[in-house]
Amino acid sequence: MGKAIKKPAKDTIMSFAATQEGTGKSFGLQELLDQIGAFLGPVLLYLVMLFQTEGSTFQIYSACFAVLAVPGAITIVLLLVTKHKFPNPEQFEPESKEYVPFRMKKEFVLYIAGISLFAFGFIDYSIILMHVSRLYTPLASGLAETSALVNSGTLPLLYAGAMLVDAAAALVFGHMYDKKGVRALVWSTLLSAPFALFVFAFDSIPALLLGIALWGVGMGAQESILKAAVSSMVPKSSRATGYGIFECSFGVFWFLGSWLLGALYDVSIPAMVAVSMAAQLAAIPLYLCSARERETP
């Protein structure tokens, strides 16, 4: 609920400011900063759990949440300061000559259909984490603690590594979007779609690490150019509505895909991998049609 309330408004404000420096570049930079936090968070919790050796599990988690309250409080303060300094962020983007009411253009409909398929096939990290815990951690595999590269203490570091890849990919594909437009999504999707194959089809640490890295590429593209594209398709006067539709469709299909892929995991992992890759790759023709529609006078 928190994300549903926050994200359309945040992305709308970001789109206004992004007109100053380039939409793809700006959303990529925002994602870079976001993922620096996503990287430091798990590392910080890893250090807390490393040094908080005494006490029950509840006490250890309490210490973790107490530490996380500090950056949370700083965020609120920065938000209030920014609101005071820039009370009207819509003024960053020049006013259009005339009011343009919101309507679902064909390019936007095709784009929403494409990102919905992408969301449907993009496996959530919680399923990856569960899979890793079952196959690679000492308790699940029977390996000695010293002989396992992945254990309960290093699981947060895997996520942190994925966030670093996410940050770098967001910058790269953000710059690419400013030059190539929606077609940049084609390259990011082709690169990230096979991540499920490496994570779930091969029982090896190198394949796992490669798969998680490709998952990070998909997340980076998702959080940068997927959002940047909306700002170029929806007029300023109805930008928040456009982002609301974007987030709603993306969230609904991510939920449906996560439910189906989670169910398939218990039945047939190969089927889960096939559905995941097929759904993501099926989004590519819709991206291309959306780009072609936008270029048609």
C-alpha positions as CSV (number, residue, x, y, z in Angstrom):
1,M,0.0,0.0,0.0
2,G,2.9,2.3,0.8
3,K,4.5,1.8,-2.6
4,A,1.1,2.2,-4.3
5,I,0.6,5.6,-2.7
6,K,4.2,6.7,-3.1
7,K,5.4,5.6,-6.5
8,P,3.1,7.3,-9.0
9,A,3.6,10.7,-7.2
10,K,7.4,10.1,-7.0
11,D,7.7,9.1,-10.6
12,T,5.6,12.1,-11.7
13,I,7.8,14.6,-9.8
14,M,10.9,12.9,-11.2
15,S,9.6,13.2,-14.7
16,F,9.2,16.9,-14.3
17,A,12.8,17.3,-13.1
18,A,14.1,14.9,-15.7
19,T,13.3,17.2,-18.6
20,Q,16.2,19.3,-17.5
21,E,18.9,16.6,-18.1
22,G,17.3,13.9,-20.3
23,T,14.6,11.6,-19.2
24,G,16.5,8.3,-19.5
25,K,19.6,9.7,-17.9
26,S,17.7,11.2,-15.0
27,F,15.7,8.1,-14.2
28,G,18.9,6.1,-14.5
29,L,20.7,8.4,-12.1
30,Q,17.7,8.2,-9.7
31,E,17.8,4.4,-9.8
32,L,21.6,4.4,-9.3
33,L,21.1,6.4,-6.0
34,D,18.2,4.2,-5.1
35,Q,20.2,1.0,-5.5
36,I,23.2,2.4,-3.6
37,G,20.8,2.5,-0.7
38,A,19.5,-1.0,-1.6
39,F,23.1,-2.2,-1.6
40,L,24.1,-0.5,1.7
41,G,20.9,-1.7,3.5
42,P,21.6,-5.5,3.3
43,V,25.3,-4.9,4.0
44,L,24.4,-2.8,7.0
45,L,22.1,-5.6,8.3
46,Y,24.8,-8.2,7.6
47,L,27.2,-6.2,9.8
48,V,24.6,-5.9,12.5
49,M,23.9,-9.6,12.5
50,L,27.6,-10.3,12.4
51,F,28.3,-8.4,15.6
52,Q,25.0,-9.0,17.3
53,T,25.9,-12.5,18.3
54,E,24.1,-12.6,21.6
55,G,20.3,-12.6,22.2
56,S,17.3,-14.2,20.6
57,T,16.3,-14.0,17.0
58,F,13.7,-11.4,18.0
59,Q,16.4,-9.3,19.7
60,I,18.7,-9.5,16.7
61,Y,15.9,-8.4,14.2
62,S,14.9,-5.7,16.7
63,A,18.4,-4.3,16.5
64,C,18.3,-4.5,12.7
65,F,15.1,-2.5,12.5
66,A,16.4,0.0,15.0
67,V,19.4,0.7,12.8
68,L,17.2,1.0,9.7
69,A,15.1,3.6,11.5
70,V,18.0,6.1,11.3
71,P,18.1,6.4,7.4
72,G,14.3,6.3,7.5
73,A,14.2,9.4,9.7
74,I,16.9,11.1,7.5
75,T,14.7,10.5,4.5
76,I,11.7,12.2,6.0
77,V,13.8,15.2,7.0
78,L,15.2,15.5,3.4
79,L,11.7,15.2,2.0
80,L,10.4,18.0,4.1
81,V,13.4,20.2,3.2
82,T,13.0,19.5,-0.5
83,K,9.3,20.3,-0.3
84,H,10.1,23.6,1.3
85,K,12.8,24.4,-1.3
86,F,10.9,23.2,-4.4
87,P,7.1,23.5,-3.5
88,N,6.0,23.4,-7.2
89,P,8.1,20.7,-9.0
90,E,5.8,20.8,-12.0
91,Q,7.5,24.1,-12.9
92,F,10.7,22.3,-13.9
93,E,9.0,21.2,-17.1
94,P,7.8,23.9,-19.5
95,E,4.1,24.3,-19.9
96,S,2.6,23.0,-23.1
97,K,0.9,25.6,-25.3
98,E,-2.5,24.1,-24.8
99,Y,-4.1,21.7,-22.3
100,V,-4.0,18.2,-23.6
101,P,-6.6,15.9,-21.8
102,F,-5.4,12.4,-21.0
103,R,-6.4,9.6,-23.5
104,M,-5.1,6.1,-24.0
105,K,-3.1,6.5,-27.2
106,K,-2.4,3.4,-29.1
107,E,1.3,3.7,-28.4
108,F,0.6,3.8,-24.7
109,V,-1.8,0.9,-24.8
110,L,0.8,-1.2,-26.6
111,Y,3.5,-0.2,-24.2
112,I,1.4,-1.0,-21.1
113,A,0.7,-4.4,-22.7
114,G,4.4,-5.0,-23.2
115,I,5.4,-4.0,-19.6
116,S,2.6,-6.1,-18.3
117,L,4.0,-9.2,-20.0
118,F,7.4,-8.3,-18.7
119,A,6.1,-8.0,-15.2
120,F,4.2,-11.3,-15.5
121,G,7.4,-13.2,-16.4
122,F,9.8,-11.5,-14.1
123,I,10.4,-13.8,-11.2
124,D,10.4,-12.1,-7.8
125,Y,13.6,-12.2,-5.8
126,S,11.8,-14.0,-3.0
127,I,11.4,-17.1,-5.1
128,I,15.1,-16.9,-6.1
129,L,16.0,-16.6,-2.4
130,M,13.9,-19.6,-1.5
131,H,15.5,-21.6,-4.3
132,V,19.0,-20.6,-3.2
133,S,18.2,-21.4,0.5
134,R,17.0,-24.9,-0.5
135,L,19.9,-25.9,-2.8
136,Y,23.0,-23.9,-1.7
137,T,22.9,-23.2,2.1
138,P,24.5,-25.7,4.5
139,L,21.3,-26.6,6.3
140,A,19.5,-27.5,3.2
141,S,22.3,-29.3,1.3
142,G,24.1,-31.0,4.2
143,L,27.3,-29.2,3.4
144,A,29.7,-28.2,6.1
145,E,29.5,-24.5,6.9
146,T,33.0,-23.9,5.7
147,S,32.5,-25.6,2.3
148,A,29.4,-23.7,1.2
149,L,29.9,-20.4,-0.6
150,V,26.2,-19.4,0.2
151,N,25.0,-19.6,3.7
152,S,22.4,-17.8,5.8
153,G,24.8,-15.0,6.6
154,T,25.8,-14.2,3.1
155,L,22.3,-14.3,1.5
156,P,21.9,-10.6,2.1
157,L,25.1,-10.0,0.2
158,L,23.7,-11.8,-2.9
159,Y,20.9,-9.3,-3.0
160,A,23.3,-6.5,-2.4
161,G,25.3,-7.6,-5.4
162,A,22.2,-7.8,-7.6
163,M,21.4,-4.2,-6.5
164,L,24.9,-3.0,-7.6
165,V,24.3,-4.6,-11.1
166,D,20.8,-3.0,-11.0
167,A,22.4,0.5,-10.4
168,A,24.9,0.1,-13.2
169,A,22.4,-1.2,-15.7
170,A,20.0,1.6,-14.9
171,L,22.6,4.2,-15.9
172,V,23.7,2.4,-19.0
173,F,20.1,1.8,-20.3
174,G,19.0,5.2,-19.2
175,H,21.6,6.8,-21.5
176,M,20.6,4.3,-24.2
177,Y,17.0,5.3,-23.9
178,D,17.8,9.0,-24.6
179,K,19.4,7.9,-27.8
180,K,17.3,4.9,-28.9
181,G,14.0,5.5,-27.2
182,V,11.7,2.5,-26.3
183,R,14.0,0.3,-28.5
184,A,16.5,0.3,-25.6
185,L,13.9,-1.9,-23.8
186,V,14.4,-4.6,-26.5
187,W,18.1,-4.9,-25.6
188,S,17.6,-4.9,-21.9
189,T,14.9,-7.6,-22.2
190,L,17.0,-9.8,-24.4
191,L,19.8,-9.5,-21.9
192,S,17.9,-10.2,-18.8
193,A,15.3,-12.7,-19.9
194,P,17.5,-15.8,-19.6
195,F,18.2,-15.1,-15.8
196,A,15.7,-17.8,-14.7
197,L,17.6,-20.4,-16.8
198,F,20.9,-19.8,-15.0
199,V,19.4,-19.5,-11.6
200,F,17.0,-22.5,-11.7
201,A,18.2,-24.9,-14.4
202,F,21.9,-25.2,-13.4
203,D,23.0,-26.4,-9.9
204,S,26.3,-24.4,-9.9
205,I,27.5,-21.3,-8.1
206,P,28.8,-19.6,-11.2
207,A,25.5,-20.0,-13.0
208,L,23.6,-18.8,-10.0
209,L,25.8,-15.6,-9.8
210,L,25.4,-15.0,-13.5
211,G,21.6,-15.5,-13.2
212,I,21.3,-13.1,-10.3
213,A,23.4,-10.5,-12.2
214,L,21.1,-10.8,-15.2
215,W,18.1,-10.4,-12.8
216,G,19.8,-7.2,-11.6
217,V,20.0,-6.0,-15.2
218,G,16.2,-6.5,-15.6
219,M,15.5,-4.7,-12.4
220,G,17.7,-1.8,-13.5
221,A,15.9,-1.5,-16.8
222,Q,12.5,-1.8,-15.1
223,E,13.2,1.0,-12.7
224,S,14.7,3.4,-15.2
225,I,13.7,3.2,-18.9
226,L,10.3,1.6,-18.2
227,K,9.3,4.7,-16.2
228,A,11.1,7.2,-18.5
229,A,9.1,6.0,-21.5
230,V,5.8,7.0,-19.7
231,S,6.9,10.6,-19.5
232,S,7.3,10.8,-23.3
233,M,3.9,9.2,-24.0
234,V,1.7,11.1,-21.5
235,P,1.3,14.9,-21.4
236,K,2.3,16.9,-18.4
237,S,-1.2,17.8,-17.4
238,S,-2.1,14.1,-16.9
239,R,1.3,12.6,-16.1
240,A,0.2,11.3,-12.6
241,T,-2.7,9.5,-14.2
242,G,-0.4,7.8,-16.7
243,Y,2.0,6.7,-14.0
244,G,-1.0,5.4,-11.9
245,I,-2.1,3.3,-14.8
246,F,1.5,2.1,-15.4
247,E,2.0,1.1,-11.7
248,C,-1.5,-0.5,-11.5
249,S,-1.0,-2.7,-14.6
250,F,2.6,-3.6,-13.7
251,G,1.6,-4.5,-10.1
252,V,-1.4,-6.6,-11.1
253,F,0.5,-8.6,-13.7
254,W,3.5,-9.0,-11.4
255,F,1.1,-10.4,-8.7
256,L,-0.5,-12.8,-11.2
257,G,2.9,-13.9,-12.6
258,S,4.4,-14.4,-9.2
259,W,1.4,-16.5,-8.2
260,L,1.6,-18.7,-11.3
261,L,5.4,-19.0,-11.3
262,G,5.4,-19.8,-7.6
263,A,2.8,-22.6,-8.2
264,L,4.8,-23.9,-11.1
265,Y,7.9,-24.0,-8.9
266,D,6.3,-26.8,-6.8
267,V,5.1,-28.6,-9.9
268,S,7.8,-28.2,-12.6
269,I,10.8,-25.9,-12.4
270,P,11.5,-26.2,-16.2
271,A,7.9,-25.1,-16.9
272,M,8.4,-22.2,-14.6
273,V,11.6,-21.2,-16.4
274,A,9.9,-21.5,-19.8
275,V,6.9,-19.4,-18.8
276,S,9.1,-16.7,-17.3
277,M,11.3,-16.4,-20.4
278,A,8.4,-16.7,-22.9
279,A,6.4,-13.9,-21.2
280,Q,9.4,-11.5,-21.1
281,L,10.4,-12.2,-24.7
282,A,6.8,-11.8,-25.8
283,A,6.9,-8.2,-24.6
284,I,9.5,-7.3,-27.3
285,P,7.2,-7.1,-30.3
286,L,4.9,-4.9,-28.3
287,Y,7.7,-2.5,-27.5
288,L,8.6,-2.3,-31.1
289,C,5.0,-1.7,-32.2
290,S,4.7,1.0,-29.6
291,A,7.9,2.7,-30.9
292,R,6.7,2.4,-34.5
293,E,3.3,3.9,-33.5
294,R,5.0,6.8,-31.9
295,E,7.2,7.5,-34.9
296,T,4.1,7.4,-37.3
297,P,3.0,11.0,-38.0
